[in-house]
Structure formats: structure tokens, C-alpha cells
Amino acid sequence: MTVRTVMGWNLRQVMATHGMYQTSELVPLLAERGVHLSREHVYRLVARTPQRLNMEVLAALCDILDCEPNDLLVPTVVEDQPAKTGTGDRGPGIADLRPIRAGSAARPRTDEPKGAAAAPGLRALRATRPVHPDRPGGGGLPALHPALRPDRPTLPRLRQHQGAGLLRRRPPAGVRALHRQRGRLRLHRLREEDSPWGRLCGHCALKEKATALLSGPDGGINPRLRPVYEALISGPRPQSTLYWFTRSTGPATLGAMARDELEISHATFDTLPADRTNTYLRDLLTALGVLPPFHAELERVSPWLEELLSTLPAGQSEVLARFARWQVLSRLRRQEQHGTLTHGAISAARATIVVTARFMNWLTKDGTVLTDIEQDDLDRYAQQHRARALALRPFLAWRARTGLGGDLSVATRPTTQPAVTLSDEDRWAHIQLLLHDDTIRLYARVAGLFVLLYAQPLARVARMRAHQITVHPDGVTTATFDTFPVELPDPLDRLVRTHLTRRGQASYVSRPDTWLFPGGIPGKHLATENVRAQLVERGIQPRAARNAAMFQLAASMPTPILADILGLAPNTATRWAALAARDWSTYTAQRDTHLRRRS
């Protein structure tokens, strides 16, 4: 006999103690804490014992369920018994293990009239049925019988009640009730008397709690928060929203806003702690139009800039503030308006401001005034800090335009052709992997194929809208990356059509989804880093994959068509055509001659 230690995973049991019976209830709660997992991933996390567990996921689960890690992970010592030889006690025979037919058990004999044998049990069930306010008389369907509780799902007990007439066919997982809401039938699963919603169904309990939460001083729902109320009660899973009401501090902030205790504005959130809960709530109100558009990462740049300026002398801080606000932040806000602002652009802007501040500190130590800088001074700085000098180009150009000094130049890196490090054979191997490997998430497969086949930047793919995909009546599927639609080949078109029917776990306030790849944050698309991590895990480097695809496309089509279809700048398309050793300079003239002959 051998002894080994196995790790028990009690996530489902801990969820049940908190009234959570659906794995999908964890999805929005994890997203609120910065952990974005698909519905399928969360199901596997709950239903199976994970072999590896991310510490951020474990910390988020402990926060959601208000427990410790040792409540979820329980080591158990198991003794492996030796295999039986078949001798000795053989146990019951096969006839003793034969299943019992429904209704074959003998019914108890009573003195009651015929047909009344099961009446007491049925009366007990009717007595515990939940009250439904939308039905005349408050009637409803019976709740689950205590003998059929999920914590006692023994087969003999189910057969006993089936034979006693308490079940007609098979033991259901719960008693279902249909009621009409907003002109359509909704299916509800009513639980027994220990339900966290009392004797109301989930949708009605959610409507009651949302009304009480968002009611203003006059007793009615605050008009400005009416979109929030509509979004909350129209969610497909009321259990998730009800659990959010009890576990998060966000609803308390909403209630204070509804009662006019807090102003409904971005200024209010500036005074609140910048944690995940308040950030999620701010994104929620922005996505619903209650607050004006707001980019959280961009808005964090201004407080960071003020803190940086406070460490500089008065003369330096004044000049740096003008450059940062008029040049750097102004460009970022234009990108935000056009929908092209990325995390990389914000990081690069921060780096430019920091490099400029360090350059000003160097001037102060060198005893040089900013307006008196000469080319020799800049060259000396470049010899000491070459990388920083290259990052000073935006500041030096702005200094010359604003009249703070003469025109200075920094030695630039020589322009080189794009590097193609992925062979065409390896590129097609990656394409075959994404086309046929069902273990990869569908949205990652579609996004990766757009990079490998159509040379699209991963950041642009993540920002694609659903209307850029068109399914025509004849079954043809097209994708519009810039100007002209491109017909998708089989089997990519089937993958894209499947993805349109299940685009991941978007926030319920984002429905109907406008993003092709919706994310868990309200109103936001899927993070680029999410897709990149999954592709890199499979050995696919997005940048190398895009360069390889661009090289092949530039060799197979004229530069103007390449630029129009893929959304490239003319100079970029020309550089790729030169790299592919294809001369398309006469294409325009030949095309014009061909059209004239046809006319």
C-alpha cells in the first residue's frame, strides 16, 4: 500500500456557500478585479482541479468569496489500495444491482380514496411555492422539494420519490417557471426556501433591488441613472448582478449618486480612491452615456505630469508644462477622438516627457540656458546619452517652432528596410495551426489569422467593429480592413461566422456589441495584450508574422491596391514593394490605358 498527497479544489463548494451556483457568475466579478477569463475558461476552473493556478486568479477568487487560499486548496493524503484478486466476498450479484423502474416501487396503502395517496406530498410542495408578483393571486410553480436538494442527489432517494408519485418523469435539476417580461417569455430556475432572493425569481428580485438602489429623494428612479437601471435589469444573468450588489462597493456609490449625496461627474471619481471598483463603475457610466467620454489611462497622465513638474525648478517646469500640454497631450487627445489611441502611444508620450525633463536637468548642471543651446551643446549631450538624445527630437522641433531657440538637429538612425525573419513555410504552418487547433480560443484564432493572412497590426485587429464583417445572402463573408471589402476564404469564413455568434464575455452594458472583439470592461474592446499572449504561447510572434505576410502580399499585388486594401500609407506600401523586389511604378499608367481601351 502506497501513500500519496493530492490537492483538493473546493471552489464549487465555497461558491455554493455564498449562493453562487452558476460558473458564469464569476466572469464579471473577475473582470472587475482585472482578471479577464472567458466563460469556458471559468467553467473549467470551477469544474476541474487545475494543474497550474495563476496567483492573480487565486487572489481574485479569495477576494470575491471572502475566503483564504486554504479554503480553496486542501491537501489530502490518499492510500492506494492493492488491486483485488477476485477471491473472497464477491459482494451483491448483478441481479441485485439492476435499476428499479420508475413507478415499480410499492405505493403505501392508505384508507384515503383512490388517487389521494400522493396528496400530502403534493400539498407540501404547493405550500412552499414561491409568490410571483406578475401573476394573478401571486401564484407560482412549486419550488424544489427538500428531498431533491443539490446537497443530497442520491439515486435511491430520487427513485423512492419517483415511485411515491412525487415526480412524474425524471428528477429535474430545478423547477422551471415561465413568465412574461417585456413582451417575451423568460425562463427562470426557481430554487428552494434558502434562495438568496427569498420567494421571488431572479429577474424580479433584481428589478426590486435595482429600483431601491437607484431611487432618488422623490421615490422614483433618478432620471440621469435611468440608463444604468435599464442595463442592469436587462442582463441575461440576474444572479451575477445580484451578487455584484452584495459583494462590491460600486452599488453603494451608485446609490449615493441616485440620492444626490454624490455628484454624477468625473470630478467625483477624481476624489474617490483610484481602485478597480471605482474605475469599473466609471467605465460603466461612460459606456452608458451617463458621463461624457473618458479614457482612464490618458486621464492619469495629467496627475502624473503635475507630480513631475513639482520636482523641477520654476523655469524648467514652466517650459516643460507648455511642451507637455500643447504638444504631447494634445496629440494624444486627437488620437483618442479618432479611436486610434493605444497603450503604446501613451507610454511613448510619458517617455518623451521624462527624457525632456532629464535634458533640462543636465542643462542646469552644465550652466546652460535653454534659449542659448547650441549644436555643440547638443552633441556633447548626445555623446553621453545617445538614446535620450534621439528621444529629444519632438521637443527640439517644438522649441524651434515656438521661438525658444534656433533649429537644432540630432543624428538619426539610418533608415533600414523592414526585417522579415519568418519564412513563408513557417508562416503557413502557423496558419494551419490557427485554422484547425480547437484548443486555442476562437477570438485568438481569428485575430491571429487576420495578422498572418492580411498583415494587419494586432492593435488594429483588436479595434475592429462588428460591422466590418459582412455575411452576404449567397454565403460569402467579407472583411473590410480599410476601404474595400476582402472575401474571406474557407475555412476562415466559417471561423469568423462562428465568432460572430459568440464573441466572448462582453460586459452586459456593452450589448448590443459593437466591437468584433469585445472586452470585459464596459464599452471597451479586448485588450491587445490578451491576444498577443495567447499567440506567443503558441510560438507565433505577431510582429514577425505581420512582416512575413506583408512581404508576400507586396510581391503579389500592385502598390496602390496593397495600400487601399490593407490601409497602408503610400510610402509604407512602396517600401514593402521595394523589399519584395517588385517594380509597380508603371501599374497606374497601364491601368489607365486598359480602362481607356474598354471605354
N, C-alpha and C positions, 0 to 999 in steps of 0.2 A: 504494500500500500504506500503510495506516494502522496506528499502534501505539497500543495502549491497555493499561491496567493493570487486572487483575481480581484479586479477593481469593479465594484458595483456602481451603476449610473442611475441615480434616483431622481432624475429631472422630472419625469412624468408624475411620480408620486408627490413631489414637492409642489408641482403645478396644481395638482388636484386639491391639495390642502388650501390653496389660495383661490379656488373656484375657477381654475383655468382648465378646460377640457379639450380645447382645440389648439393644435400646434401653431396655426396661423395667427393666434392672438399674440404670439411673441414677436412677430415681424415688425409691427410699428413701434413696439416698445424697445426693441433692439436698435432700430433706426434712430430713435430719439436719443440714444446713447452713443451714436456714431458707429454702430456695427450694422452693416448693410448685408443681409443674407437673403437669398431667395427663399420662396415658400418651400421648395423641395429640399433645400439645404436644412432649413429649420426642422422639417419633418424628420429627416434622417438624424438630426442631432437629438431629437426627443425620443424617437422610436428605437434607436440603436445605441449601443455603447461605443462612443468614439474611440478610435485608436490614438488620435492626437487631438489636443484641445488648445486653442489659442487662449492666451491669458486674458486678452481684452474681452473675448466672448464669455469666459468664466466670470470675470469681474462684472460684466453687464448682467449676466443671469443672477448673480448674487444680489445685485442692487435691485433688480426687478422683483425678485421673490423674497427679498429681505431675509436672506439666509447666509450661512457661512459655506466655504468650499467643502468642509467635511460633511455638510448636509447633503451635498450632491454626489460626492465621491466617497464611497465606503469600501475599504478593503475587507475582503472576506477570505478566510482560509478554507480551502476545499480539499477533501480527501478523495483521491481516486480509488474507487473500489476495484478489486480484481474482477476480471470477467467471469461470469458464471459458467460452469461446465455442463449444465443441463441435468445434473443429478440432484437428488433431494426433492424438496417440495416443489412441485410444478405450478402451484397456485391454481386459480379457477380455470375451468375449461373454457373452450371457445363458445360453448352454448351459454355460459354464464355471462359472457361479455356482449351478447347480442343486444343491439339497441332496442329500446322499447318504443313501439309505435305510438304516435300521438292519439290520445283518447283510449288507449288499451288498458290503462290503469283502472282498477275498480273504483267506481264512484261511491262515496259514503252514502249509506242508506239512511233516510230520514223519514219522519212522519209528515213532511210537508207535501203539498200537492205536487204532481208531476211537473217537471220543468223548473222547480224552485230550488233545486239542490245547490246551484251556484249563486243564489240570490244574495246571501250575506257577503260573499266576496265582491260581487258587483256593486252592492250598496256601499261597501267600504271604499271602492275605487271612485264611485260617483261623489262620495262625500269629500274626497280630497281633490277634486278637480279645480283647476285654477280659475279665478274670475277674470273675464276678459271684458274691458270696458266698452269695446266696439260692438259687442253682441247684445241683442235684446235680453234683458234679465240678468246680464253679467255671466252667462253660461260659458262653458268651455269644454274641452276634451279632458278626460281623466289624466292625471299625472302618472308617472311610472310607479307601479306597485312596489311597496317596500321589499317584497321578496325578489324583485328583479333589479335591485340596486347594483351599480357597476362594481362595488367592492365585494359582491357575493355572486359572481356569474357562474355558479356551479351547474353543470349539465343535469345532474339528477334533480336539483331543485326546480329547474326550468321544466323538466319533464313532469314533475309532480303537479305543478300548477297548470301545465297544459292538459294533463289528464283530468284535473279537477274542474276544468271549464273556465279557468281564468284567462286563458289565451286561446284564440281561435285557430291561428295557424302556427306561426313561429314566434319566438320571443323577440320583439323589436329592440333596437338599441335605445329607443326613446319613443315617447308618444308624440306624434306629429300633429300639428294644428294648422289649418289654413284659415287665413282671414284676409280681408280685402283692405289694402292700404294704397292710397294714391291711385285708385282705379285698376290695380292689378293684384293678383294673388301672390302672397308671400308665404314661404314655407318656414315654419318655426319648429324648433325642437324644445318642448316644454319639459323641464326637469321636476324633481320631486320637491318636497317642502323645504329642503335645505338649500334651495337655489338662492344665489346672492341677490336675485331680483324679486324675491317674495313670490306672490301668486300672479305676477304679470309676465308676459312673454318678453323676449329681449328687446324687440323694437319698441314696444310700448313703455318698457322701463327706461329705455334710452330717451324716448321723447319726453317722458316725465322729468327725468333728471336734467336734460338739456334745457327744458323750459324753466325749471327752477334756477339753474345756474346763470342763464343769460337774461333773466328778467331784470328790468330796471326799477327805479323807485316807484313808477306808476303801476307796477304789476305786470306790464307787458314786456315782450322781448325788446331789448334795446335796438332801435332801428339800424344803427350802424353795424351791429353784430348779427343782423338777420342772415347774411351770407354764411356766417360761421354756423349758425343753428341749422340751416338747410344742409350744409355739407356734413355735419355730424350725424344727423338723423338719416341721411340717405346712404350711409356706408353699408357695404354688403355684410359686414360682420359687426353687429352691435356689441357683441361680447368684448371685442378689442377696445372699442371706445369707452364702454362702461368700466373696463379695467383701468384705462387711462385716467378716468375720473378719480379713481380711488388711489392710484399709485403715484401720480405725477403732481407736481406743484403748479403746472401750467393752467389747469382749470381754475385754481384759486385766483390766479392773475386775471383770467377772463371774467370771473365773477366780479372782481373788484372794478374792472373796466365797465361792466354792464351796470353796476350800481353807481357809476360816476365817482368812485373813490380814486380811480387812476385815470389819467387822460389817455385816450386811444391815439397814440402818436409814437413816432420813433424816438422822440425825446424821453418818453417814459422808459423805454428799453435801454436807453443810454445810462439811466440812473440805476437800473437793475443789474444784478451780477451777470457777467457775460458767460453763463454756463450753457450747457447743451439744451436744457429745458427752455430757457428764455429765447435762445437762438431758434429753436424749432418753432416755438409759438410765434415769434416774429416772422419767420418764413411762412407760417400758416396764414397769418393775417395779410401778408403781402400777396401771396398767391391768390387769395380770395378777393383782392381789391379793396380790403378794408383800409390798408395802409398803402401809400404810394410805393412804386418800385424801389427796391433796396437790395444792394449787393453787400453781404455781410463782410466778406474778405476785403473788398475795396474800402468800405467804411472804417475798417480797423486801421487803415493806413494813416488817416488823419490824426488819431490819438498817438500813434507811434511816432509820427513826424513831430508833433508838439513836444513829446518827451525828448526826442533827439535834439531839437532846437534849444531846449532849455540847458543843454550841456555845453553849448558853444558861446563864444563871446558875442556881444551885441552886433558888431559889424558883420561877422560871418553869418550869424543866424538870420539877419535880415535878407542878405543876398540869397542864402540857401532856401529860405521860405518862399521867396519870389520865384526862384527856379523850380522848386518842387511843386508849387501850386499852379503856376501859369503854364509850365511845360509838361512836367511828368504826370501830375494828377489830371490835367486837362485832357491829355491823350488817353489815359485810362478810362475816363468817363465817356469819351467819344466811342471807344471800343465797346463799352457797356451798352450804349444806345444802339449800336449796330449788332449786338449779340455775339461779338467775337472776343470778348474778354475772357482770358484763361488764367489759371493759377500761375503758369509760367510767366505771363506778362506782368502780373503783379509782383512776383518775386524778382524779376529783372528790374522793375522800377525801384523797388526797395534797394537793390544792389547799387543802382546808379546814384541814388541819394547818399548812400553810405560812402561810396567812393569819392563823391564830391566833397563831403564833409571832411574826410581824411586828407584830401588835397588841400583844403583850406587850412587845416591844422599844420600841414607841412609848410605852407606859405608863412604862417605866423611864426613858426620856429625859425624859418630861414630869414625872417625880417623883410619879406617882400609883400608889397601891397597888391591886392587883386587887380586893380586897374593898371598896374605898372608891369605886369608879367610880360616877359619877352620870350622869344623862341628858345634862347639858351636856357632859361629857367625851366621851361617845359621839358627840354631834352635831358637836363640833369635829373628831373623827377622820373622821366621815363627810364633812365638807366637804372635807377634804384628800384622802381616799381613798374615794371613793364606791363603787367596785366592790368594794374589800376589805370595806367595812362591810356590804354585802349578804351576803357570804360568811360573816360572823360570826354569823349567826342560829343555827346549830346550837350554837355554843359558848356564846352568851348564854343560850339556853334550858337547856342543861346546867348552867351556872353558877347559874341560879336554882333548879333542881331540887335541886342538891346543897348549897344553903345557903351558897354562897360570896359571895352578894350579892343585891341586890334585882332586881326584874324590870325589864329594860331592853328597849326596842324600837328597831328600825331601820326607817327609812322603806323600804317595799317598792314594787316596781314595780306600777303598776295592772294588774289582770287584764284581758287582752285576749282576743278570740276568736281561734281558730286562723286562720292565714293560708292561703288557697287561691290559689296562684299558677299552677297548671297548669289549663288549660281542659279541658273534657271531650273536645273534639275531639283535642287533643294527647295526652291520656291514652289514647284508643283507638288513636291512631297508634302509641304505644309498645307497646300490647298486640299489635297486628298485627305489629310488628317482632319481638317475642319469640316469637310463635306460629309464624312462618314463616321466620325467618332462621337457617339451619342453620350459619352460620359462628360463631355465638355458642355457647359451651359450654352443654351441656344443663342442668347444675345451675344455672347463672346464669339461664337462661331460666325454669326452673320457679320459682326463688326470686323473680325479678322479677315474674312473673305473680301469685304469691301476694300481693305488695305492691300491685300495680296493680288487682287484682280484688277482693281481700278485705281490704285496708287493714291488713295485718299488718306490724308492725315488723320490719325486716330482722334485727335481733338475735334476735327470737323465731323467725323462719323458720329461721335457721341452727341453732337448738337443737331443731328438730323431730325426733321419733323416727320410726323406720320404721313402728311400729305405729299411728301416727296416720293412715296411709293404708291404706284397706281396699278390696280389689278383690272385689266380690261375685260369686256364681256367674252372675248374669244379665248380667255385663259392666259393671255400674255401679261407678264408682270414687268413693269419698267421702274427704274430708279432715276431720279433727276438730281444729279450732284451739283450742277451749276445752272446751265441754261437749257440744254437739250436732254430729253429722256434717253436712257440706255436700256435696251431689252436685256433682262437677266436670263442667263442660260439655265437649263435644267442640269443638276438638281438644286442650284442656288435659288431659283424662283420658288420652289416648294418650301425650302427652309424659310425664306422671307415671308411667304404667306402664312406659314405656321407661326412665325414670330409675331405677326400682326394680331393673331387671335389670343396670344398670351405673352404680353410684353413685360413680364416680371412683376415685381411687387411695387407698383407706384403708390405714392401716398393717396389716400382716399379723397383728399381735397383736390387732387390733380385730375380727377375724372370729369369729362372725357379726356383721355390722354392726348396731348398734342405732340409729345416727344415720341420719336421712334424708339428711343431707349430711355424710358422714364426712370427716375431715381426715387429713393425713399424720402428725400427732403421735399416738402411741398413746393410745387411749381418748378423744380429743378430737374435737369436731365441726369442721367447716370454719370458718375464721376469717371473721367478718363483713366485714372489710376486703377479703377476696378477692373476694366477690360484689359489694360496693359499687364497687370499682374497675372491674370489667367493665361494670356498668350505667352508671356515669358516663362511661366511654369511648364508650358509645353514645348519650350525651345524656340519660340517664334519671337524675334526682336522686331517690333513694329517699324522702327526707322529703317532697318536693313531690308525688311520686307517691302516697304514702300519704294525705296530706291531701286530695288530689283524690278518691281512692277513698272515703275516709271521708265526704266531703261528699255524694257521690252515694248512698251506702248509707244515710246518715242521712235523706235525703229520700225514700227508697223503702220504709222499714220502721219499725215502732214501736220506741221506745227500748228496752223490755225485751228484745225479740228481738235487736236490734243488740248489746246488752251480752252476752247469753248466747252468741250465735254467734261473735262476734269476740273475746270475753274482755276486754271493756272494763269499767271501773268505772262504776257508775250515773251519777255526776256527769259523767264524761267523755262518756258517751253523751248525756246531757241537753244538755250544751254544744254538741255537734255537731248535735243536733236543732234547737236554737235558732238556730244559724248557718244551717241549711238552711231556716229559717222554716217548720218543721212542728211543729204542736202535737199531741203524742200523749198529753196528760195524761188524756184520757178513755178511752184504749185499754183499760186494765185493767178499768174498770167495764163497758165494752161487751163485753169478752171474757167476764167473769163472767156477765153477763146471757145471752149466747149459749149458754154451757155449761149454764146452768140450764134454758133452754128445750129444749135437746136431751135433757136428762135427764127 
